[in-house]
Amino acid sequence: MEEKIVNISQEDIERQYEYMSLMKERTNAISLEKGCTPKVHVLTFGCQQNEADSEYIAGMALEMGYEKTDTPENADLIVVNTCAVREHAELKALSITGQFKHLKAKNRSLKIGICGCMVTQEHRKDDIKNKYPYVDFLFGTNMLWRFPEILNESFERKKRLFYFDHESSNIWEGLPVKRESGFKAWISVMYGCNNFCSYCVVPYVRGRERSRQPKDILRQIECLAKQGYKEFTLLGQNVNSYGKDLGTEYDFSDLLNDICAIDGDFWVRFMTSHPKDASKKLIDTIAKQDKIVKHLHLPFQAGNDRVLRLMNRKYDSKGYFELVSYAKEKIENVGLTSDVIVGFPTETDEEFEDTLEMLRKVEFDSVYSFIYSPRKDTPAAKMEGQIPDETKKKRFAKLLEVQNSITKDLNSEYVGKTIKILVEGKSKTDDDKYTGRNDKNRLVHIDGDDSLVGQFVNVKIDKADTFAMYGTVIK
């Protein structure tokens, strides 16, 4: 059955606000009974799209009268937003959800819900139904906009609820959002995926590609720019497909140009690009527009053409290298990053060497490398010739060795130079430092204070290592 794309009406969104009002009355009553405001804990696994979804979950929860808490022990509502791209993320989400059982035993009024990509898979949904009886509700990725209704129903019906729609994908506007940052914003420009890479579950758990209307995206960014936001990251499983479903000639490059015309001092990032759809027009747009960071994340996944065909990636290594070569030619000192899968079924040692050769030829700033993880019901999981774990680990270590050397050499070229960074906050690895990133997405540690957070500053680079650079703020 062909999946339907459904545009959620404003009337349906207003109905969700009615449910939020009903829940607000309920939480007010809980506040009077307990003597304090009920709290919500949102736990997120996975990609930036999941982070963006969780900000909407938090926004709706706050509209319903909850306060956010980082401590699940203090929560009256826990929502676990899950990922299905790798098995490790699924098992971690299930493990942590298992730890919430004792919280439910102590507080019978605690509501626990699980949403996101993992539970959209039938086998995981059944697993949670049978093994996690203390979980009150599940809802799939297409049901996010109905979260207030689902939570209200959980209170009204006092039974476990399971909300899924596998026959349609939707797109909605106008729900409240609570952003984690006051200066950086995730902006989803499209949802879903049509590519069906043989190792990936995303098309099955997030549905078909559908694009938001340009006017809605531009209005959202314009509002945030007026509030002083300094960075917008445009999200989509394949942003280069943006607009193909809108029935016009308007594409992702056109959207980028329109965003850059908005008043304000801000950077624009985006992810993820698929090489089969990345165009010279896109690269020319990045080169032309000062507000677009000079960083291109372009996953190549494998350097061997036979493996790429098995992955159903729809490009070859020659075409990929020609594209990044064009980017290097047109965008001065472009920052290039990529995704790589190690140990795909039937990959030989010689074919893995082609992947290492691609790293050496392109000289990526960094790569996100993953050991192949079979996902249930994907074509790759059923392939003969699955690679032994020990072999995958050896290849993974070799890939890290090659790439880390490249990254360190590239970082070292910055020593003595002055660059502009956006300061993001306190360092997670060094309590005495603050961190930021330049327009190539390079991590930079500096001395500073809270007044720098959310600000653009110029930094002279004093030292560089593999994973970060260290510099001094130039007043």
Secondary structure as the mmCIF struct_conf table of DSSP 4:
data_model
#
loop_
_struct_conf.conf_type_id
_struct_conf.id
_struct_conf.beg_label_comp_id
_struct_conf.beg_label_asym_id
_struct_conf.beg_label_seq_id
_struct_conf.end_label_comp_id
_struct_conf.end_label_asym_id
_struct_conf.end_label_seq_id
HELX_LH_PP_P HELX_LH_PP_P1 GLU A 2 GLU A 3
STRN STRN1 LYS A 4 ASN A 7
HELX_RH_AL_P HELX_RH_AL_P1 GLN A 10 LYS A 34
TURN_TY1_P TURN_TY1_P1 GLY A 35 GLY A 35
BEND BEND1 CYS A 36 CYS A 36
STRN STRN2 LYS A 39 THR A 44
BEND BEND2 GLY A 46 CYS A 47
HELX_RH_AL_P HELX_RH_AL_P2 GLN A 48 GLU A 63
TURN_TY1_P TURN_TY1_P2 MET A 64 GLY A 65
STRN STRN3 GLU A 67 LYS A 68
BEND BEND3 ASP A 70 ASP A 70
HELX_RH_3T_P HELX_RH_3T_P1 PRO A 72 ASN A 74
BEND BEND4 ASP A 76 ASP A 76
STRN STRN4 LEU A 77 THR A 82
BEND BEND5 VAL A 85 ARG A 86
HELX_RH_AL_P HELX_RH_AL_P3 GLU A 87 GLN A 99
TURN_TY1_P TURN_TY1_P3 PHE A 100 PHE A 100
HELX_RH_AL_P HELX_RH_AL_P4 LYS A 101 LYS A 106
TURN_TY1_P TURN_TY1_P4 ARG A 108 SER A 109
STRN STRN5 LYS A 111 GLY A 116
HELX_RH_AL_P HELX_RH_AL_P5 CYS A 117 THR A 120
BEND BEND6 GLN A 121 GLN A 121
HELX_RH_AL_P HELX_RH_AL_P6 GLU A 122 LYS A 131
TURN_TY1_P TURN_TY1_P5 PRO A 133 TYR A 134
STRN STRN6 PHE A 137 PHE A 139
HELX_RH_3T_P HELX_RH_3T_P2 THR A 141 ARG A 146
HELX_RH_AL_P HELX_RH_AL_P7 PHE A 147 ARG A 157
BEND BEND7 LYS A 159 LYS A 159
STRN STRN7 LEU A 161 TYR A 163
BEND BEND8 HIS A 166 GLU A 167
STRN STRN8 SER A 168 ILE A 171
BEND BEND9 GLU A 180 GLU A 180
BEND BEND10 GLY A 182 PHE A 183
STRN STRN9 LYS A 184 SER A 188
STRN STRN10 MET A 190 TYR A 191
TURN_TY1_P TURN_TY1_P6 SER A 198 TYR A 199
HELX_RH_AL_P HELX_RH_AL_P8 VAL A 202 ARG A 206
BEND BEND11 ARG A 208 ARG A 208
STRN STRN11 ARG A 210 SER A 211
HELX_LH_PP_P HELX_LH_PP_P2 ARG A 212 GLN A 213
HELX_RH_AL_P HELX_RH_AL_P9 PRO A 214 LYS A 226
TURN_TY1_P TURN_TY1_P7 GLN A 227 GLY A 228
STRN STRN12 GLU A 231 LEU A 235
TURN_TY1_P TURN_TY1_P8 GLN A 237 ASN A 238
HELX_RH_3T_P HELX_RH_3T_P3 VAL A 239 SER A 241
TURN_TY1_P TURN_TY1_P9 TYR A 242 GLY A 247
BEND BEND12 THR A 248 GLU A 249
HELX_RH_AL_P HELX_RH_AL_P10 PHE A 252 CYS A 260
TURN_TY1_P TURN_TY1_P10 ALA A 261 ALA A 261
BEND BEND13 ILE A 262 ASP A 265
STRN STRN13 TRP A 267 MET A 271
TURN_TY1_P TURN_TY1_P11 PRO A 275 ASP A 277
HELX_RH_AL_P HELX_RH_AL_P11 LYS A 280 LYS A 288
TURN_TY1_P TURN_TY1_P12 ASP A 290 LYS A 291
STRN STRN14 ILE A 292 ILE A 292
BEND BEND14 LYS A 294 LYS A 294
STRN STRN15 HIS A 295 HIS A 297
STRN STRN16 GLN A 301 GLN A 301
BEND BEND15 GLY A 303 GLY A 303
HELX_RH_AL_P HELX_RH_AL_P12 ASP A 305 MET A 311
TURN_TY1_P TURN_TY1_P13 ASN A 312 ASN A 312
HELX_RH_AL_P HELX_RH_AL_P13 SER A 317 LYS A 330
BEND BEND16 ILE A 331 ILE A 331
TURN_TY1_P TURN_TY1_P14 GLU A 332 ASN A 333
STRN STRN17 GLY A 335 VAL A 342
BEND BEND17 GLY A 343 GLY A 343
TURN_TY1_P TURN_TY1_P15 PRO A 345 THR A 346
HELX_RH_AL_P HELX_RH_AL_P14 ASP A 349 VAL A 362
BEND BEND18 ASP A 365 ASP A 365
STRN STRN18 SER A 366 ILE A 371
TURN_TY1_P TURN_TY1_P16 LYS A 376 ASP A 377
BEND BEND19 THR A 378 THR A 378
HELX_RH_3T_P HELX_RH_3T_P4 PRO A 379 LYS A 382
BEND BEND20 GLU A 384 GLU A 384
HELX_LH_PP_P HELX_LH_PP_P3 GLN A 386 PRO A 388
HELX_RH_AL_P HELX_RH_AL_P15 ASP A 389 SER A 412
TURN_TY1_P TURN_TY1_P17 GLU A 413 GLY A 416
STRN STRN19 THR A 418 LYS A 426
BEND BEND21 LYS A 428 THR A 429
TURN_TY1_P TURN_TY1_P18 ASP A 431 ASP A 432
STRN STRN20 TYR A 434 ASN A 438
TURN_TY1_P TURN_TY1_P19 ASP A 439 LYS A 440
STRN STRN21 LEU A 443 ILE A 446
HELX_RH_3T_P HELX_RH_3T_P5 ASP A 450 LEU A 452
TURN_TY1_P TURN_TY1_P20 VAL A 453 GLY A 454
STRN STRN22 PHE A 456 ALA A 464
BEND BEND22 THR A 466 PHE A 467
STRN STRN23 MET A 469 ILE A 474
#
